[in-house]
Amino acid sequence: MTLPPYADLLGITLESSDGAPVLAMPFGADVIGRPGFVHGGALAGLLEMAAIVALKHALESEGRADTRIKPINVTVDFMRGGREKVTRAQGHVSRLGTRIANVETIAWQDDRERPVAAARMNFLLAGS
């Protein structure tokens, strides 16, 4: 699975693809906010990429790989500061309809049970 071009700017890589893919974003100059912390925009970008990849994975599983997706809205919850570590994110498609999809994502560093941020996104699904 190929990642959207914005993922390259953030240094995001596909870490695993068993089930919904897990994305990893290394800490570095491109994602730094205040000293020692990940920028909130970079975290939001990682969450968005995880949502898109999870949705594309779900669509491919249903034989709908040619479906175009368009973001409708996003809500991001920042729970704690992301530190100077690799940040991982994974999306979960909570609803996959014929026209609308709902996706939830979480981002974590050391412990998946202690997320640094979470997001909910809604997508419009359009035929090819």
C-alpha positions, -999 to 999 in steps of 0.1 A, spaced: 0 0 0 14 34 -9 11 63 15 -2 98 4 26 123 -5 21 143 27 33 112 46 67 117 30 70 152 44 65 140 79 87 109 75 58 85 80 64 49 72 42 18 71 53 -3 100 29 -33 98 -1 -43 78 -16 -72 98 -52 -59 100 -54 -21 99 -19 -8 91 2 9 118 21 40 108 53 53 124 66 89 125 101 95 138 109 125 159 130 150 141 134 186 129 105 183 105 79 175 133 93 195 162 70 220 180 82 235 212 116 221 222 114 184 230 78 179 218 60 169 186 41 197 169 3 193 172 -1 197 134 23 168 128 3 147 152 -29 156 134 -13 148 101 -2 114 113 -37 107 126 -52 118 93 -28 95 73 -36 66 96 -73 72 90 -69 73 52 -47 42 52 -72 23 74 -101 33 52 -83 23 20 -74 -10 36 -111 -16 45 -122 -6 10 -97 -29 -7 -109 -58 16 -144 -53 2 -133 -51 -34 -139 -13 -36 -103 -2 -41 -113 23 -68 -135 43 -45 -124 79 -41 -124 93 -5 -130 129 4 -126 141 40 -158 157 54 -145 167 89 -120 158 116 -119 162 153 -86 158 171 -82 153 208 -47 160 222 -42 140 254 -6 146 263 26 160 248 44 138 223 80 136 233 113 129 214 103 94 204 88 75 175 50 81 174 28 54 160 -8 56 149 -35 32 137 -70 38 124 -102 17 129 -131 20 105 -161 21 128 -187 24 99 -182 17 62 -213 26 43 -220 31 6 -216 69 7 -201 77 42 -173 62 63 -164 69 99 -128 63 111 -113 66 146 -75 68 151 -51 68 180 -15 79 182 8 66 209 45 64 217 56 39 244 23 24 254 -7 20 231 -29 22 262 -16 58 269 -24 76 236 -9 111 230 -38 120 206 -69 106 190 -91 116 161 -125 109 145 -129 115 108 -158 113 84 -153 106 47 -175 109 17 -171 78 -6 -175 85 -43 -174 59 -71 -146 58 -96 
